[in-house]
Amino acid sequence: MDIAGNWGQNTKIQTAPSEPAIESGSFTNGTHVVIKWKSPTCGITDYQLIYYYELSGGLFQQGSTTETEFVLFGEEIEPSIEYTFTVFASYVNVNGTSDTKKFRFGTKSDPSQKEQLGMY
């Protein structure tokens, strides 16, 4: 049996990016919520990672970004409601695994003070 092929050519294998770990340093200051995550590792650096996120709970938002943080502004943020935030990384249509955190936050009498989100 004869096998023919270009055995000397390099081949790139796409691997899925690892999970983007949501940082415990995410916070709210009464007027907005900032959720940050660490950039995942992936085998190929030729492409820019895109992060897909979803926020559910008292409100629903989803979208994508190339940044490693999500910022929610506005009066929609309600105290004592459980929110769920999920994020995963993707490049060239290869999706990685997601990280999901649930959190609550209370109200602050001074909105200029940062409050750590109660993530669990």
C-alpha distances in whole Angstrom, upper triangle without the diagonal:
4,7,10,13,17,17,20,22,24,24,27,27,31,33,36,39,41,44,47,50,53,56,59,61,61,64,67,70,72,71,67,64,62,58,56,53,51,48,44,41,38,35,36,39,38,40,43,43,45,47,48,51,53,57,58,61,65,63,59,58,54,52,50,51,49,52,52,55,57,61,63,66,69,71,69,68,70,71,70,67,64,61,57,55,51,49,45,44,41,39,37,37,36,39,40,42,45,49,52,55,58,62,65,68,72,74,76,80,79,76,75,74,70,69,66,64,65,61,59
4,6,10,13,14,17,19,22,22,25,26,29,31,34,38,40,43,46,49,52,55,58,60,60,63,66,69,71,69,66,63,60,57,55,51,49,46,43,40,37,33,34,37,36,37,41,42,43,46,47,50,52,56,57,61,64,62,58,56,53,51,49,49,48,50,51,54,55,59,61,65,67,70,67,67,69,70,69,66,63,60,57,54,51,48,44,42,39,37,35,35,34,38,39,41,45,48,51,55,58,61,65,67,71,73,75,78,77,74,74,73,69,68,65,63,64,60,59
4,7,10,10,14,16,18,18,21,22,25,27,31,34,36,39,42,45,48,51,54,56,56,59,62,65,67,66,62,59,56,53,51,48,45,42,39,36,33,30,30,33,32,34,37,38,40,42,43,46,49,52,54,57,61,59,55,53,49,47,45,45,44,47,47,50,52,55,58,61,64,66,64,63,65,66,66,63,60,57,53,51,47,44,41,38,36,34,31,32,31,34,35,37,41,44,47,51,54,57,61,64,67,70,71,75,74,70,70,69,65,65,62,60,60,56,55
4,7,9,12,13,16,16,20,21,24,27,30,33,36,39,42,45,48,50,54,55,55,59,61,64,66,65,61,58,55,52,50,47,45,41,38,35,32,29,28,31,30,32,35,36,38,41,42,45,48,52,54,57,60,58,54,52,48,46,44,44,42,45,46,49,51,54,56,60,63,65,63,62,65,66,66,63,60,57,53,50,47,44,40,38,35,32,30,31,30,33,35,37,41,44,47,51,54,57,61,63,67,69,70,74,73,69,69,68,64,64,61,59,60,56,55
4,6,9,9,12,13,16,18,21,24,27,30,33,36,38,41,45,47,51,52,52,55,58,61,63,61,58,55,52,49,47,43,41,38,35,32,29,25,25,28,26,28,32,33,35,38,39,42,45,49,51,54,57,55,51,49,45,43,40,41,39,42,42,46,47,51,53,56,59,62,60,59,62,63,63,60,57,54,50,47,44,41,37,34,31,29,26,28,27,30,32,35,38,41,45,48,51,54,58,60,64,66,67,71,69,66,65,65,61,61,58,56,57,53,53
4,6,6,9,10,14,16,20,23,26,29,31,35,37,40,43,46,49,50,50,54,56,59,61,60,56,53,50,48,45,42,39,36,33,30,27,23,23,25,24,26,29,31,33,36,38,41,44,48,50,54,57,54,51,48,44,42,39,39,37,40,40,44,46,49,52,55,58,61,59,58,61,62,62,59,56,53,49,46,43,40,36,33,30,27,25,27,26,30,31,34,37,40,44,47,50,53,57,59,63,65,66,69,67,64,63,63,59,59,56,55,56,52,52
4,6,8,10,14,15,19,22,25,28,30,34,36,39,42,44,48,49,49,53,56,58,61,59,56,53,50,47,44,41,38,35,32,29,26,22,22,24,24,26,30,31,33,36,38,41,44,47,50,53,56,54,51,48,45,42,39,39,37,39,40,43,45,49,52,55,58,61,59,58,60,61,61,59,55,52,49,46,42,39,35,33,30,27,25,27,26,29,30,33,36,39,43,46,50,52,56,58,62,64,65,68,67,64,63,62,58,58,55,54,55,51,50
4,7,9,13,16,19,22,26,27,30,34,35,38,42,44,47,48,49,52,55,58,60,59,55,52,49,46,43,40,37,34,31,28,25,21,21,23,22,25,28,30,33,35,37,41,44,48,50,54,57,54,51,48,45,42,39,38,36,38,39,42,45,48,51,54,57,60,58,58,60,61,61,59,56,52,49,46,42,39,35,32,30,27,25,27,26,30,30,33,37,39,43,46,50,52,56,58,61,63,64,67,66,63,62,61,57,57,54,53,54,51,50
4,6,10,13,16,19,23,25,27,31,33,36,39,41,45,46,46,49,52,54,57,55,52,49,46,43,40,37,35,31,29,26,22,19,18,20,19,21,25,26,29,32,34,38,41,44,47,51,53,51,48,45,41,38,35,35,32,35,36,39,41,45,48,51,54,57,55,54,57,58,58,56,53,49,46,43,39,36,32,29,27,24,22,24,23,27,27,31,34,37,40,43,47,49,53,55,58,60,61,64,63,60,58,58,54,54,52,51,52,48,48
4,7,10,13,16,19,21,24,27,29,32,35,37,41,42,42,46,48,51,53,52,48,46,42,40,37,34,31,27,25,22,18,15,14,16,15,18,22,23,26,29,31,34,38,41,44,47,50,48,45,42,38,36,32,32,29,32,32,36,38,41,44,47,51,54,52,51,54,55,55,52,49,46,43,39,36,33,29,26,23,20,19,21,20,24,24,27,31,33,37,40,44,46,49,51,55,57,58,61,59,56,55,54,51,51,48,47,48,45,44
4,6,10,13,16,18,21,25,27,30,33,35,39,40,40,43,46,49,51,50,46,43,40,37,35,31,29,25,23,20,16,13,12,15,14,16,20,21,24,26,28,32,35,38,41,44,47,45,42,39,35,33,30,29,27,30,30,34,36,39,42,45,48,51,49,48,51,52,52,49,46,43,40,37,33,30,26,23,20,18,16,18,17,20,21,24,27,30,34,37,41,43,47,49,52,54,55,59,57,54,53,52,49,49,46,45,46,42,42
4,6,10,13,15,18,21,23,26,29,31,35,36,36,40,42,45,47,46,42,39,36,34,31,28,25,22,19,16,13,10,9,12,11,13,16,17,20,22,24,28,31,34,37,41,44,41,38,35,32,29,26,26,23,26,26,30,32,35,38,41,45,47,45,45,47,48,48,46,43,39,36,33,29,26,22,19,17,14,13,15,14,17,18,21,24,27,30,34,37,40,43,45,49,51,52,55,53,50,49,49,45,45,42,41,42,38,38
4,6,10,12,15,19,21,24,27,29,33,34,34,38,40,43,45,44,41,38,35,32,29,26,24,20,17,15,11,8,9,12,12,13,16,16,19,21,23,26,29,32,35,38,41,39,36,33,30,28,25,25,23,25,25,28,30,34,36,40,43,46,43,43,45,46,46,43,40,37,33,30,27,24,20,17,15,13,12,13,11,14,15,18,21,24,27,31,34,37,41,43,46,49,50,53,52,49,48,47,43,43,40,39,39,36,35
4,7,9,12,16,17,21,24,26,30,31,31,34,37,40,42,41,37,34,31,28,26,23,21,17,15,12,9,7,7,11,11,11,13,13,15,17,19,22,25,28,31,34,37,35,32,30,26,24,21,21,19,22,22,25,27,30,33,36,39,42,40,39,41,42,42,40,36,33,30,27,23,20,16,14,11,9,9,10,8,11,11,15,18,21,24,27,31,34,37,39,43,45,46,50,48,45,45,44,40,40,37,35,36,33,32
4,6,9,12,15,18,21,24,27,29,28,32,35,38,40,39,35,32,29,26,24,20,18,15,12,10,7,6,8,11,13,12,14,13,15,16,17,20,23,26,29,32,35,34,30,28,25,23,20,20,19,21,20,23,25,29,31,35,38,40,38,37,39,40,39,37,34,31,27,24,21,18,14,12,10,10,10,11,7,9,9,12,15,18,21,24,28,31,34,37,40,43,44,47,46,43,43,42,38,37,34,33,33,30,29
4,6,9,12,15,18,21,24,26,25,29,31,35,36,36,32,29,26,23,21,17,16,13,10,9,7,8,10,12,14,12,13,11,12,13,14,17,19,23,25,28,32,30,27,25,21,20,17,18,16,18,17,20,22,26,28,31,34,37,34,33,35,36,36,33,30,27,23,21,17,14,10,8,7,8,10,9,6,6,5,8,11,14,18,21,24,27,31,33,37,39,40,44,43,40,40,38,35,34,31,29,30,26,26
4,7,8,12,15,17,21,22,22,26,28,31,33,33,29,26,23,20,17,14,12,9,6,6,4,8,9,11,13,11,11,9,10,11,13,15,18,21,24,27,30,28,25,23,20,18,16,15,14,15,14,17,19,23,25,29,32,34,32,31,33,34,34,31,28,25,22,19,15,12,9,6,7,8,11,11,8,7,5,8,10,12,16,19,22,25,28,30,34,36,37,41,40,37,36,35,31,31,28,26,27,24,24
4,6,9,12,15,18,20,20,24,27,30,32,32,28,25,22,18,16,12,10,9,5,5,6,10,12,13,16,15,14,11,13,12,14,15,18,20,23,26,29,28,25,23,20,19,17,17,15,16,14,17,19,22,25,29,32,34,32,30,32,32,32,30,26,24,20,17,14,11,9,8,9,11,14,14,11,9,6,6,8,10,14,16,20,23,26,28,32,35,36,39,38,36,35,33,30,29,26,24,25,21,21
4,6,9,12,15,17,17,21,23,27,29,29,25,21,19,15,13,10,9,8,6,8,10,13,15,16,19,17,15,12,13,11,12,12,15,17,20,22,25,24,22,20,18,17,15,15,15,15,12,14,16,20,22,26,29,31,28,27,28,28,28,26,23,20,16,14,11,8,6,7,10,13,16,15,13,10,6,5,6,6,10,13,16,19,23,25,28,31,32,36,35,32,32,30,27,25,22,21,21,17,17
4,6,9,13,14,14,17,20,24,26,25,22,18,15,12,10,6,5,5,5,8,11,14,16,16,18,16,14,11,11,9,11,11,14,15,18,21,24,23,21,19,16,16,14,13,12,12,9,11,13,16,19,22,26,28,26,24,26,26,26,24,21,18,15,12,10,7,6,7,10,13,17,16,14,11,9,8,7,6,10,12,15,17,21,22,26,28,29,33,32,29,29,27,23,23,19,18,19,16,16
4,6,9,11,12,15,19,22,24,24,21,17,14,11,9,5,5,7,7,11,14,17,19,19,22,20,18,14,15,12,13,13,15,16,18,20,23,23,21,20,18,18,16,15,15,14,10,11,13,16,19,22,25,27,25,23,25,24,24,23,20,17,14,12,10,9,9,10,14,17,21,20,18,15,12,10,8,6,9,10,13,15,18,20,24,26,27,31,30,27,27,25,21,20,17,15,16,13,13
4,7,9,8,12,15,18,20,21,17,14,11,7,6,4,6,9,10,14,17,21,22,21,24,22,19,16,15,12,13,11,13,13,16,18,20,20,19,17,16,16,15,15,15,13,9,9,11,13,16,19,22,24,22,19,21,21,21,19,17,14,12,9,9,8,10,12,16,19,22,22,20,17,14,13,10,7,8,7,11,12,15,16,20,22,23,27,26,24,23,22,18,16,13,12,13,10,11
4,5,6,10,13,17,19,20,17,13,10,7,6,5,7,10,12,16,19,22,24,23,26,24,21,18,18,15,16,15,16,16,18,20,22,21,21,20,19,19,18,17,17,14,10,10,12,14,16,19,22,24,23,20,21,21,21,20,18,16,14,12,12,12,14,15,19,22,25,25,23,20,18,16,13,10,11,10,12,12,15,16,19,21,22,25,24,22,21,19,15,14,11,10,12,9,11
4,5,8,12,15,18,19,16,13,11,9,8,9,11,14,16,19,22,26,27,27,29,28,25,22,21,18,19,17,18,16,18,19,21,21,21,21,21,21,21,20,20,17,14,12,14,15,17,19,22,23,22,19,20,19,18,18,16,15,14,13,14,14,17,19,22,25,29,28,27,23,21,19,16,12,12,10,11,10,13,13,16,19,19,23,22,20,20,17,13,12,8,8,9,7,9
4,6,10,13,16,17,14,11,9,8,7,9,11,15,17,20,24,27,28,27,30,28,25,22,22,19,20,18,19,17,20,20,22,22,22,21,21,22,21,19,19,16,13,11,13,13,16,18,20,22,22,18,20,18,19,19,18,16,16,14,16,16,18,20,23,26,30,29,28,25,23,21,18,15,15,13,14,12,14,13,16,18,17,21,19,18,17,14,10,10,7,8,10,10,13
4,7,10,13,14,11,8,6,5,6,9,11,15,17,21,24,27,28,27,29,27,24,21,20,17,17,15,16,14,16,17,18,18,19,17,18,19,18,17,18,14,12,9,10,10,12,14,17,18,18,15,17,16,17,17,15,13,13,11,14,14,17,18,22,25,28,28,27,24,22,20,17,14,13,11,12,10,12,11,14,16,16,19,18,16,15,13,10,9,6,6,9,9,12
4,7,9,11,8,6,5,7,9,12,15,18,21,24,27,31,32,30,32,30,26,24,22,19,20,17,17,15,17,17,17,18,19,18,19,20,20,19,20,17,14,11,11,10,11,12,14,16,16,13,14,13,15,15,15,13,14,13,16,16,20,22,25,28,31,31,30,27,25,24,20,17,16,13,13,10,10,9,11,12,12,16,14,12,12,10,6,5,4,5,9,10,13
4,6,7,6,4,6,9,12,15,18,21,24,27,30,34,34,33,35,32,28,26,24,21,21,18,17,15,16,16,15,16,17,17,19,20,21,20,21,18,16,13,12,9,9,10,11,12,13,10,11,11,13,14,14,13,15,14,17,18,22,24,27,30,33,32,32,29,27,26,22,20,18,15,14,11,10,8,9,9,10,13,12,9,10,9,6,5,6,7,10,12,15
4,6,6,7,9,12,14,18,21,24,27,30,33,37,37,35,37,34,31,28,27,24,24,21,21,18,19,19,18,18,20,19,22,23,23,22,24,20,19,15,14,11,11,10,11,12,14,11,12,12,15,16,17,16,18,18,21,22,25,27,30,33,36,35,35,32,31,29,26,23,21,19,18,14,13,10,10,9,8,10,8,5,6,6,4,6,9,10,13,15,19
4,6,8,11,14,17,21,24,26,29,33,36,39,39,38,39,36,33,30,28,25,25,22,21,18,18,17,16,16,19,19,21,23,24,23,25,22,21,18,16,13,11,9,9,9,11,8,10,9,13,14,16,15,18,18,22,23,26,28,31,34,37,36,36,33,32,31,27,25,22,20,18,15,12,9,9,7,6,9,8,5,7,8,8,8,11,11,14,16,20
4,7,10,14,17,20,24,26,29,32,35,38,38,36,37,35,31,29,26,24,23,20,20,17,18,17,15,15,17,17,19,21,22,21,23,21,20,16,14,10,9,6,6,7,9,8,10,11,15,15,17,16,18,18,21,22,26,27,30,33,35,35,35,32,32,31,27,25,23,20,19,16,14,12,12,10,10,12,11,7,9,10,10,11,13,13,16,18,22
4,7,10,13,17,20,22,25,29,31,35,34,33,34,31,27,25,23,20,20,17,16,14,15,16,14,14,15,14,16,17,18,18,20,17,16,13,10,7,5,4,6,8,9,8,11,12,15,15,16,14,16,15,18,18,22,24,26,29,32,31,31,29,28,27,23,21,19,17,17,14,13,11,12,12,12,15,13,10,11,11,10,11,12,11,15,16,19
4,7,10,13,17,19,22,26,28,32,32,30,32,29,25,23,21,18,17,14,14,11,13,14,13,13,14,13,15,16,17,16,18,15,14,10,8,6,5,7,9,11,11,8,11,12,14,13,13,11,13,11,14,15,19,21,24,26,30,29,29,26,25,23,20,18,16,14,13,11,11,10,12,12,13,16,15,12,12,12,10,9,10,9,12,12,16
4,6,10,13,16,19,22,25,28,28,27,28,26,22,20,18,15,16,13,14,12,15,16,16,15,16,14,15,15,15,14,15,12,10,7,6,5,7,9,12,14,14,12,15,15,17,16,16,13,13,11,14,13,17,18,21,24,27,27,26,24,22,21,18,16,15,13,14,12,13,12,15,15,16,19,17,14,14,13,10,10,10,9,13,12,16
4,7,11,13,15,19,22,25,26,25,26,24,20,18,16,13,13,11,12,10,13,15,16,15,15,13,14,14,14,13,14,11,9,5,5,7,9,12,15,17,16,13,16,16,17,16,15,12,11,9,10,10,13,15,18,21,25,24,23,20,19,18,14,12,11,10,11,10,12,13,16,17,18,21,20,17,17,16,13,12,10,9,12,10,13
4,7,10,12,16,19,22,23,21,24,21,18,15,14,12,13,11,13,13,16,18,20,19,18,16,15,15,14,12,12,9,6,4,6,9,12,15,18,20,20,17,20,20,21,20,18,15,14,11,11,10,12,13,17,19,23,23,22,19,17,17,14,12,12,11,14,13,16,16,19,21,21,24,23,20,19,18,14,14,12,11,14,12,15
4,6,9,12,15,19,20,19,21,19,16,13,13,10,12,11,14,14,17,20,22,21,19,17,16,15,14,12,12,9,6,6,9,12,15,18,21,24,22,20,22,22,23,22,19,16,14,11,11,9,10,11,14,17,21,20,19,16,14,13,11,9,11,11,14,15,18,18,22,24,24,28,26,24,23,21,18,17,15,14,16,13,15
4,6,9,13,16,17,16,19,17,15,12,13,11,14,14,17,18,21,23,25,24,23,21,19,18,16,14,12,10,7,9,12,15,18,21,25,27,26,24,26,26,26,25,23,20,18,14,13,11,11,11,14,16,20,20,18,16,14,13,12,11,13,14,17,18,21,22,25,27,27,31,29,27,25,24,20,20,17,17,18,16,17
4,7,9,13,14,12,15,14,11,9,10,9,13,14,17,19,22,25,27,26,24,21,19,17,14,12,10,9,7,10,13,16,20,23,26,29,28,26,28,29,29,28,25,22,20,16,14,11,10,8,11,13,16,17,16,14,12,13,12,12,15,16,20,21,24,25,28,30,30,34,32,29,28,27,23,23,21,20,22,19,20
4,7,10,12,12,15,13,12,9,11,10,13,14,18,20,23,26,28,27,25,22,20,18,15,14,12,12,10,13,16,19,22,26,29,32,30,28,30,31,31,29,26,23,20,17,14,11,9,7,10,11,15,16,13,12,9,10,10,11,14,16,20,22,25,27,30,32,33,36,35,32,31,30,26,26,23,22,23,20,20
4,7,9,9,13,12,12,10,13,13,16,18,21,23,26,29,32,31,28,26,23,21,18,17,14,15,13,16,19,23,26,29,33,35,34,32,34,34,34,33,30,27,24,20,18,14,12,10,11,12,15,16,13,12,10,12,13,14,18,20,24,25,29,30,34,36,37,40,38,36,35,33,30,29,26,26,27,23,24
4,6,7,10,10,11,9,12,13,16,18,22,25,28,31,34,32,29,27,23,21,18,17,15,16,15,19,21,25,28,31,34,37,35,34,36,37,37,35,32,29,25,22,19,16,13,10,10,9,12,13,11,11,9,12,14,16,19,22,26,28,31,33,37,39,39,43,41,39,38,36,33,32,30,29,30,26,26
4,7,9,10,12,12,15,16,19,22,25,28,31,34,37,35,33,30,27,24,21,20,18,19,18,22,25,28,31,35,38,41,39,38,40,40,41,39,35,32,29,26,23,19,16,13,12,11,12,14,12,13,12,15,17,19,23,26,29,32,35,37,40,43,43,47,45,42,41,40,36,36,33,32,33,30,30
4,6,7,9,10,14,16,19,22,25,28,32,35,38,36,33,30,26,24,20,19,16,18,18,22,24,28,31,34,37,40,39,38,40,41,41,39,37,33,30,27,24,20,17,13,12,9,10,13,11,13,13,17,19,21,24,27,31,33,36,38,41,43,44,47,45,42,41,40,37,37,34,33,35,32,32
4,6,7,9,13,15,19,22,25,28,31,35,37,35,32,29,26,23,19,17,14,16,16,20,23,26,29,32,36,39,38,37,39,40,41,39,36,33,30,26,24,20,17,13,12,10,11,15,13,15,15,18,20,21,25,27,31,33,36,37,40,42,42,45,43,40,39,38,35,35,33,32,34,31,32
4,7,10,13,16,19,22,26,29,33,36,38,36,33,29,26,23,19,18,14,17,18,22,24,27,30,33,36,40,38,38,41,42,43,41,38,35,32,28,25,22,19,15,13,10,10,14,14,16,17,20,22,24,27,30,33,35,38,39,42,44,44,47,45,42,41,40,37,38,35,35,37,34,35
4,6,9,13,16,19,23,26,29,33,35,32,29,26,22,19,16,14,11,14,16,19,21,24,27,30,33,36,35,34,37,39,40,37,35,31,29,25,22,18,16,12,10,7,7,11,11,13,14,18,19,21,24,27,30,32,35,36,39,41,41,44,43,39,38,38,35,35,33,32,34,31,32
4,6,10,13,16,20,23,26,30,32,29,26,23,20,16,13,11,8,10,12,15,17,20,23,26,30,33,31,31,34,35,36,34,32,28,26,22,20,16,14,10,9,7,9,11,12,13,14,17,17,19,22,24,27,29,32,33,36,37,38,41,39,36,34,34,31,32,30,29,31,28,30
4,7,10,13,17,20,23,26,29,26,23,20,17,14,10,9,6,9,10,13,15,18,21,24,28,31,29,28,31,32,33,31,29,25,22,19,16,12,10,6,6,5,9,10,10,10,10,13,14,15,18,21,24,25,28,30,33,35,35,39,37,34,33,32,29,29,27,26,28,25,26
4,7,10,13,17,20,24,26,23,20,17,13,10,7,6,5,8,9,12,13,16,18,22,25,28,26,25,28,30,31,28,26,23,20,16,14,10,8,6,5,6,9,10,10,9,11,13,13,14,17,19,22,24,26,28,31,32,34,37,35,32,31,31,28,28,26,24,26,24,25
4,6,10,13,17,20,22,20,17,14,11,8,5,5,6,8,8,9,10,14,16,19,22,25,23,22,25,26,27,25,22,19,16,12,10,7,6,4,6,9,12,12,12,9,10,11,10,11,13,15,18,20,23,24,28,29,30,34,32,29,29,28,25,25,23,21,23,20,21
4,7,11,14,17,20,17,14,11,8,6,4,7,9,10,10,11,10,14,15,18,21,23,21,21,23,25,26,23,20,17,14,11,8,6,6,6,8,11,13,12,12,9,10,11,9,11,12,14,17,19,21,23,27,28,30,33,32,29,29,29,26,25,23,21,22,20,21
4,7,10,14,16,14,11,8,5,6,6,8,11,11,11,10,8,11,12,16,18,20,18,17,20,21,22,19,17,13,10,7,5,4,7,9,11,14,17,15,15,12,12,12,9,10,10,12,13,15,18,20,23,25,27,30,29,26,27,26,23,22,20,18,19,16,18
4,7,10,13,10,7,6,4,7,9,11,15,15,14,12,10,12,12,15,17,18,15,15,17,19,19,16,14,10,8,6,5,7,9,12,14,18,20,18,18,15,15,14,11,11,9,11,12,13,16,18,21,23,25,29,28,25,26,26,23,22,20,17,18,16,17
4,7,9,7,5,5,6,9,12,14,17,16,15,13,10,11,10,13,14,15,12,11,13,15,15,12,11,7,6,5,7,9,12,15,18,21,24,22,22,18,18,17,13,12,10,10,10,11,12,14,18,19,22,25,25,22,24,23,20,19,17,14,15,14,15
4,7,6,4,7,9,12,15,17,20,20,19,16,13,14,12,15,15,16,12,11,12,14,14,10,9,6,5,7,9,12,15,18,21,24,26,24,24,21,20,18,15,14,11,11,9,11,12,14,17,19,22,25,26,23,25,25,22,20,19,15,16,14,15
4,5,7,10,12,16,19,21,24,23,21,19,16,16,13,15,15,15,11,10,10,11,11,7,6,4,6,9,12,15,18,22,24,28,30,28,28,24,24,21,18,16,13,12,9,10,10,12,15,17,20,23,25,22,24,24,21,19,18,15,14,14,15
4,7,10,14,17,20,22,25,24,23,20,17,16,13,14,13,12,8,8,7,9,10,6,7,7,9,12,15,18,21,25,27,30,33,30,31,27,27,25,21,20,16,15,12,11,10,12,14,15,19,21,23,20,23,23,21,19,19,15,16,16,17
4,7,10,14,17,19,23,22,21,18,15,14,11,12,11,11,7,8,9,12,13,10,10,8,10,11,14,16,20,23,25,28,30,28,28,25,25,24,20,19,16,15,13,13,13,14,16,17,20,23,24,21,23,23,21,20,20,17,18,17,19
4,7,11,14,17,20,20,19,17,13,14,11,13,13,14,10,11,13,15,16,13,12,9,10,10,12,14,17,20,21,24,26,24,25,22,22,21,18,17,15,15,14,14,15,17,19,20,23,26,26,23,25,25,23,22,21,18,19,18,19
4,7,10,13,17,16,16,14,11,11,9,12,13,14,11,12,14,17,18,15,14,11,11,10,11,12,15,17,19,21,23,21,22,20,20,19,16,16,14,15,15,15,16,18,20,21,24,27,27,23,25,25,23,22,21,18,20,18,20
4,7,10,14,14,15,13,10,12,11,14,16,18,15,15,18,20,21,18,17,13,12,10,9,10,12,14,15,18,20,18,19,16,17,17,14,15,13,15,15,17,18,20,23,24,27,30,29,26,27,27,24,24,22,20,21,19,21
4,7,11,12,13,12,10,12,12,15,17,19,17,18,21,23,24,21,20,16,14,12,11,10,11,12,13,15,17,15,17,15,16,16,14,15,15,17,18,19,21,22,25,27,28,31,30,27,27,28,25,25,24,21,23,21,23
4,7,9,10,11,9,12,13,16,19,22,20,20,23,25,26,24,22,18,16,13,11,9,10,9,10,12,14,13,15,13,14,15,13,15,15,17,19,20,23,24,27,28,30,33,32,28,28,28,25,25,24,22,24,22,23
4,5,8,8,8,11,13,16,19,22,21,21,24,26,27,25,23,20,18,14,13,10,11,10,11,12,15,15,16,14,15,16,15,15,17,18,20,21,23,24,27,28,29,32,30,27,26,27,24,24,23,21,24,22,24
4,7,9,10,13,16,19,22,25,24,24,27,28,30,28,26,22,20,17,15,12,11,9,10,11,13,14,15,14,15,17,15,16,18,20,22,23,26,26,29,30,31,34,32,28,28,28,25,25,24,23,25,23,25
4,6,8,10,14,16,20,23,23,22,25,26,28,26,24,21,19,16,15,12,12,11,13,14,17,18,18,16,16,17,16,16,17,18,21,21,23,23,27,27,28,31,29,25,24,24,21,22,21,20,23,21,23
4,7,10,14,17,20,23,22,21,24,24,26,24,22,19,17,13,13,10,11,10,13,14,18,19,18,16,15,15,14,13,15,15,18,18,21,21,24,26,26,29,27,24,23,23,19,20,18,17,20,18,20
4,7,10,13,17,20,19,17,20,21,22,21,19,16,15,12,12,10,12,12,15,17,21,21,21,18,17,17,14,13,14,14,16,16,18,18,21,22,22,26,24,21,20,19,16,17,15,14,17,15,18
4,7,10,13,16,15,14,17,18,20,18,17,14,13,10,11,10,12,13,16,19,22,21,21,19,18,18,15,14,13,13,15,14,16,16,19,20,21,24,23,19,19,19,16,16,15,14,16,15,18
4,6,10,13,13,12,15,16,19,18,17,14,14,12,14,13,16,17,20,22,25,25,25,22,22,22,18,17,16,15,16,15,15,15,17,18,18,21,20,16,16,16,14,14,14,13,16,16,19
4,7,10,9,8,12,14,16,15,15,12,13,12,14,15,18,19,22,24,27,26,27,24,24,23,20,18,17,16,15,14,14,13,16,16,17,20,19,15,16,16,14,15,15,13,16,16,19
4,7,8,8,12,14,17,16,17,15,16,15,18,18,22,23,25,28,30,30,30,28,28,27,24,22,20,19,18,16,16,14,16,15,16,18,17,13,14,15,14,15,16,15,18,19,22
4,5,7,10,13,16,15,17,15,17,17,20,21,24,26,28,31,33,32,33,30,30,29,26,24,22,21,20,17,16,15,15,14,15,17,16,13,15,16,16,16,18,16,19,20,23
4,5,8,11,14,14,16,15,18,18,21,23,26,29,31,34,36,35,36,33,32,31,28,26,23,22,20,17,15,14,14,12,14,15,15,12,15,17,16,16,18,17,19,21,23
4,6,10,13,11,13,12,15,15,19,21,24,26,29,31,34,32,33,30,30,29,25,24,21,19,17,15,14,13,14,13,16,18,18,15,18,19,18,17,18,16,18,19,21
4,7,10,9,11,10,13,14,17,19,23,25,28,31,34,32,33,29,29,27,23,21,19,16,14,12,10,9,10,10,13,15,16,13,16,16,15,14,15,12,14,15,18
4,7,6,9,10,13,15,19,21,25,28,31,34,36,35,35,31,31,29,25,23,20,17,14,12,9,8,8,9,12,14,16,14,17,17,16,14,15,13,14,15,18
4,6,9,10,14,16,19,22,26,29,32,35,38,36,36,33,32,29,25,23,20,17,14,10,7,5,5,6,10,13,14,13,16,15,14,12,13,11,11,14,16
4,7,9,13,15,19,22,26,29,32,36,39,37,36,33,31,29,25,22,19,15,12,9,6,6,6,9,12,15,17,16,19,18,17,14,14,11,10,12,14
4,6,10,13,16,20,23,27,30,33,36,34,33,30,29,26,22,20,16,14,10,8,6,8,9,11,15,18,20,18,21,20,18,15,15,12,11,12,14
4,7,10,13,17,20,24,27,30,33,31,30,27,25,23,19,17,13,10,7,6,5,8,11,14,17,20,22,20,22,21,19,16,15,11,10,10,10
4,7,10,13,17,20,23,27,30,28,27,23,22,20,16,14,10,8,6,5,6,9,12,15,18,21,22,20,22,21,18,16,14,11,10,9,11
4,7,10,14,17,20,24,27,24,24,20,19,16,12,10,7,6,4,6,9,12,16,18,21,25,25,23,24,23,20,18,16,12,12,9,10
4,7,10,14,17,20,23,21,21,17,16,14,10,8,6,5,6,8,11,13,17,19,22,25,25,22,24,22,19,17,15,12,13,10,11
4,7,11,13,17,20,18,17,13,12,10,6,6,4,7,9,11,15,17,21,23,25,29,29,26,27,26,22,20,18,15,15,12,13
4,7,10,14,17,15,14,11,10,9,5,6,7,9,12,14,17,20,23,25,27,31,30,27,27,26,23,22,19,17,18,15,15
4,7,10,14,12,11,7,6,6,4,7,9,12,15,18,21,23,27,29,31,34,33,30,31,30,26,25,22,20,21,18,18
4,7,11,10,9,6,5,7,7,10,13,15,19,21,24,26,30,32,33,36,35,32,32,31,27,27,24,23,24,21,21
4,7,6,5,4,6,9,10,13,16,19,22,24,28,29,33,35,36,40,38,35,35,34,31,30,28,26,27,24,25
4,5,5,7,9,12,14,17,19,22,26,28,31,33,36,38,39,42,41,38,37,37,33,33,31,29,31,28,28
4,6,8,11,15,17,20,22,26,29,31,34,36,39,41,42,46,44,41,40,40,37,37,34,33,34,31,31
4,6,10,13,15,18,21,24,27,29,32,35,38,40,42,45,44,40,40,40,37,36,34,32,33,30,30
4,7,10,13,16,19,22,25,28,32,34,37,40,41,45,44,40,40,40,36,35,33,31,32,28,28
4,7,9,12,15,19,22,25,28,30,34,36,38,41,41,37,37,37,33,32,29,27,28,24,24
4,7,10,13,16,20,23,26,29,32,35,36,40,39,36,36,35,31,30,27,25,26,22,22
4,7,10,14,17,20,24,26,30,33,34,38,38,35,35,34,30,28,25,23,23,19,18
4,6,10,13,16,20,23,26,29,31,34,34,31,32,30,27,25,22,19,20,16,15
4,7,10,13,17,19,23,26,28,31,31,28,29,27,23,22,18,16,16,12,12
4,7,10,14,17,20,23,25,29,29,27,27,26,22,20,17,14,14,10,9
4,6,10,13,17,20,22,26,26,24,24,23,19,17,14,10,10,6,6
4,7,11,14,17,20,23,24,22,24,22,19,16,13,9,8,6,6
4,7,10,14,16,20,20,19,20,18,15,12,10,6,5,4,6
4,7,10,13,17,18,16,18,16,14,11,10,6,5,7,9
4,7,9,13,14,13,15,13,11,8,8,6,6,9,12
4,7,10,12,11,14,12,11,9,10,9,9,12,15
4,7,9,8,12,11,11,9,11,11,12,15,18
4,5,6,9,7,9,8,11,12,14,17,20
4,6,9,9,11,11,15,16,17,21,24
4,5,6,9,10,14,16,18,21,25
4,5,8,9,13,14,17,20,23
4,6,9,13,15,18,21,24
4,6,10,12,15,18,22
4,7,9,12,15,18
4,6,9,12,15
4,6,8,12
4,6,9
4,7
4
